[in-house]
Amino acid sequence: MAQDATSAAARPEAVGDGRRRDIIRAAARLVGEHGYAGTSMRDIAAAVGMLPGSLYYHFPSKDVLIEEIFIAGTEMLSAAIAAAVSGIADPWARLERACITHLEAHLSDSAFATVVASESLKSPPALRAKLVAYRDRYETLFVELIAALDLPPELDRSIYRLSLLSTLNAVSAWYRPGGKTPAYIARQIFAIYDHRTSPRR
């Protein structure tokens, strides 16, 4: 199993305290397993031993709850990336480490990472717009990392970033635990996108 990139520095207690935290974590697990459409507020209430009406006291709708999961998930991923690249000076090495951390998180057993990876394009339009905004905020980290690269001038950095992240995110469709590690896969993908113009040190 991949190392859970939401451990240590990547696991802030941003999901709240006590009962609210338990609800968000249970909802993340259920939505990660069954998706937005396959998870009801009744399911979430049952998972935490609560009456459905009591759940609505904490969260007025499923959309609000999903948004809270997404906020917590993107904050965890952002913290993981920031911790991973801290102290690394070379821009290419920083991007490689970010790719490894991103893929390890998405292939880990973290329900929050699963929801972030899968639900931004599957939710109802009004909610989807909010989730995409949080996802884009997280991906700003990659905008900054790629801006520091010595890429050939003819390469469009926006397309480069979107293609790199899409390739990393697509791994979950064919990855099987017990085979090549997420770190190995991420390094191989990174090598495809390694277009540095200066000699490798």
C-alpha positions in Angstrom: 0.0 0.0 0.0 1.3 3.5 -0.7 2.5 5.6 2.1 -0.4 7.8 3.2 0.6 11.3 2.2 -1.9 12.7 4.6 0.0 11.6 7.6 2.2 13.9 9.8 2.5 17.3 8.3 -0.2 16.6 5.8 -2.9 15.9 8.3 -4.0 19.2 9.9 -7.1 19.1 12.2 -8.9 21.2 9.6 -11.9 18.9 9.6 -13.1 20.3 12.9 -13.4 18.9 16.4 -15.5 16.1 18.0 -18.8 15.2 16.4 -18.3 17.4 13.4 -14.9 15.8 12.6 -16.4 12.3 13.0 -19.2 13.2 10.5 -16.8 14.6 7.9 -14.4 11.6 8.2 -17.3 9.1 7.9 -18.8 11.0 5.0 -15.4 11.1 3.2 -15.1 7.3 3.5 -18.6 6.7 2.2 -18.4 9.2 -0.7 -14.9 7.8 -1.5 -16.4 4.3 -1.7 -19.8 5.0 -3.3 -19.6 8.5 -4.9 -21.8 11.5 -4.4 -24.9 9.9 -6.0 -24.5 6.6 -4.1 -24.2 8.2 -0.6 -27.2 9.6 1.3 -27.4 11.7 4.4 -29.1 8.8 6.0 -26.1 6.6 5.2 -23.8 9.1 6.7 -25.9 9.4 9.8 -26.0 5.7 10.3 -22.2 5.5 10.0 -21.8 7.8 13.0 -24.7 6.4 15.0 -26.8 9.5 14.6 -30.4 10.2 13.6 -30.7 11.8 10.1 -32.4 14.8 11.7 -29.5 15.3 14.0 -27.1 15.2 11.1 -28.8 18.2 9.5 -28.2 20.2 12.7 -24.4 20.0 11.8 -24.7 20.2 8.0 -27.9 21.6 6.4 -27.3 19.6 3.2 -25.2 16.9 1.6 -23.6 19.5 -0.7 -22.4 21.5 2.3 -20.9 18.4 3.8 -19.2 17.4 0.5 -17.8 20.9 0.3 -16.3 20.5 3.8 -14.7 17.2 2.8 -13.2 18.9 -0.3 -11.8 21.8 1.8 -10.2 19.4 4.2 -8.9 17.2 1.5 -7.3 20.0 -0.6 -5.7 21.5 2.6 -4.2 18.1 3.4 -2.8 17.6 -0.1 -1.5 21.2 -0.1 0.3 20.6 3.2 1.7 17.4 1.9 3.2 19.0 -1.2 4.6 22.0 0.8 6.3 19.6 3.2 7.6 17.4 0.5 9.4 20.2 -1.5 10.6 22.1 1.6 14.4 22.4 1.5 14.7 21.3 -2.1 16.4 24.1 -4.2 16.4 22.6 -7.7 13.1 23.4 -9.5 13.0 20.0 -11.3 13.7 18.1 -8.2 10.9 20.0 -6.5 8.5 19.1 -9.2 9.5 15.5 -9.1 8.9 15.3 -5.4 5.6 17.0 -5.8 4.5 14.5 -8.4 5.5 11.6 -6.1 3.6 13.1 -3.2 0.5 13.8 -5.3 0.4 10.3 -6.6 1.1 8.7 -3.3 -1.8 10.6 -1.8 -4.2 9.7 -4.6 -3.3 6.0 -4.4 -3.3 5.8 -0.6 -6.2 4.8 1.6 -7.0 8.4 2.3 -10.7 8.9 1.8 -10.2 12.7 1.5 -7.7 12.3 -1.3 -10.1 9.9 -3.1 -12.9 12.4 -2.9 -10.7 15.2 -4.2 -9.6 13.1 -7.1 -13.0 11.8 -8.1 -15.8 14.0 -7.1 -15.1 17.5 -8.6 -16.5 16.4 -12.0 -19.3 14.1 -10.8 -21.3 16.4 -8.5 -24.3 18.6 -9.4 -23.3 21.7 -11.4 -23.7 24.2 -8.6 -21.6 22.1 -6.2 -19.1 21.2 -9.0 -18.2 24.8 -9.6 -17.2 25.2 -5.9 -15.3 22.0 -5.8 -13.4 22.8 -9.0 -12.4 26.2 -7.4 -10.9 24.4 -4.4 -9.1 21.9 -6.8 -7.8 24.8 -8.8 -6.5 26.4 -5.7 -4.6 23.3 -4.8 -3.2 23.0 -8.3 -1.8 26.6 -8.0 1.1 24.8 -6.2 1.9 23.1 -9.5 1.5 26.4 -11.4 4.2 27.9 -9.2 6.5 24.8 -9.4 6.2 24.7 -13.2 6.8 28.5 -13.5 10.3 28.0 -12.0 11.3 25.4 -14.6 13.7 26.0 -17.5 11.3 24.7 -20.1 11.8 25.2 -23.8 10.1 28.5 -24.8 7.8 26.8 -27.3 6.1 24.7 -24.5 2.8 26.1 -23.1 3.2 25.8 -19.3 -0.6 25.6 -18.8 -1.0 22.7 -21.1 2.2 21.1 -19.7 0.6 21.3 -16.2 -2.8 20.0 -17.1 -1.3 17.1 -19.1 1.1 16.2 -16.2 -1.7 16.2 -13.6 -4.1 14.4 -15.9 -1.5 11.6 -16.5 -0.8 11.3 -12.7 -4.5 11.2 -11.9 -5.3 8.6 -14.5 -3.0 6.1 -12.8 -5.8 5.2 -10.3 -7.7 3.6 -13.2 -5.0 0.9 -13.7 -2.9 0.8 -10.5 -2.9 -2.4 -8.5 -1.3 -2.6 -5.0 1.6 -5.0 -4.8 3.0 -4.0 -8.2 5.2 -1.1 -9.0 5.1 1.5 -6.2 3.4 4.9 -6.6 6.8 6.6 -6.2 8.3 4.5 -9.0 5.3 5.2 -11.3 5.5 9.0 -10.5 9.2 9.1 -11.3 8.6 7.4 -14.6 5.8 9.8 -15.5 7.9 12.7 -14.4 10.8 11.5 -16.7 8.4 11.8 -19.6 7.8 15.5 -18.8 11.5 16.2 -17.9 12.3 18.8 -20.6 15.0 20.7 -18.8 17.1 22.7 -21.2 20.2 22.8 -18.9 22.3 19.7 -18.2 21.1 17.4 -15.4 23.2 17.8 -12.3 
